[in-house]
Amino acid sequence: MEKLIAKIMQKKELSSLSKSFVEKILKEVISEKKDFFSELEKKNYNPKSKEYKFFVKEVRKRLRVVYGSFDEDKESVKKLIDEKKYDEALKKHVSTRERLPFYGEFLELISGKKIMDLGCGLNPLAFKKEYIENYLAIDIGQEVELVNRYFENEKIRGDAKLLDLSDKSVVRELVNVSANFDVCLMLKLVDTLESTTRDITDELLKMKCKKIISFPLQSIGGKKIAPQRNWFKKKAGKYDRKVIGNEEFFIVE
Ligand SMILES: C[S@@+](CC[C@H](N)C(=O)[O-])C[C@H]1O[C@@H](n2cnc3c(N)ncnc32)[C@H](O)[C@@H]1O
């Protein structure tokens, strides 16, 4: 199992994911393909077997979906950050690229300068130094290093941490520090976390500050539609809702 995880993580873009998260996704695939997995065990994890190849490919595919990804490698995004071409860097991540024309409107939702950003991607790069008193950014991918580089370059009081938010104990620790913040962003994250950890949203909604949670709108034949997401609305209780660009925002006090 350890070797299989190491093999999955050999891809450069997956190498900085946390091992426990990769293991969780692998176990998810194993539980769906039990027969296939016992064959693999019988074959002593032979890297040439079709079962071995299947697990490597399937887990990598799911990891890429969950964790979104850059169009280019980390080094080229790092270079853009060092050249202070932040808008160019924001274009390299699918979520921030989509939001780029709407950032002005989005930033109006935010009150206060003490910000938590869960599953941050490159979103912190859209915040100029004057809008930040303290920024805590969390992600499971290589964005963490890039966001820290941005904070250092701009001398921003911020910290990006590599943590697995599908782990309820990690989220509970963040709930404990959340009272020190004005707002907690969870942008295009919750669907993903629910798919690996059921009811994690209940824990996320316990953050003791204003919560801004977003979901992508689905585009069908050019028309944007908002899926009902009744499960989320029920959990959130009282909320304000706003659509900006290709994204639906829920504001929960
Ligand atoms: C669709 S992207 C959204 C990025 C950013 N919030 C935005 O909207 O610009 C989802 C982000 O969540 C992060 N993510 C996914 N699963 C995670 C987990 N279990 N723990 C921490 N971060 C996670 C991914 O690495 C990715 O950066």
The ligand as an ORCA input file, in Angstrom:
! r2SCAN-3c Opt
* xyz 0 1
  C     -11.876     24.391     -7.082
  S     -10.444     24.884     -6.234
  C     -10.958     26.458     -5.537
  C      -9.800     27.339     -5.133
  C     -10.189     28.679     -4.459
  N     -10.988     28.480     -3.282
  C     -10.935     29.548     -5.428
  O     -12.152     29.451     -5.489
  O     -10.274     30.313     -6.143
  C     -10.503     23.839     -4.813
  C      -9.311     24.017     -3.897
  O      -9.538     23.261     -2.717
  C      -8.358     22.570     -2.369
  N      -8.724     21.341     -1.657
  C      -9.415     20.277     -2.156
  N      -9.534     19.331     -1.208
  C      -8.913     19.813     -0.107
  C      -8.685     19.281      1.185
  N      -9.116     18.086      1.515
  N      -8.002     20.032      2.082
  C      -7.541     21.267      1.747
  N      -7.727     21.816      0.530
  C      -8.397     21.103     -0.381
  C      -7.716     22.269     -3.719
  O      -6.337     22.015     -3.588
  C      -8.016     23.528     -4.507
  O      -7.010     24.502     -4.392
*
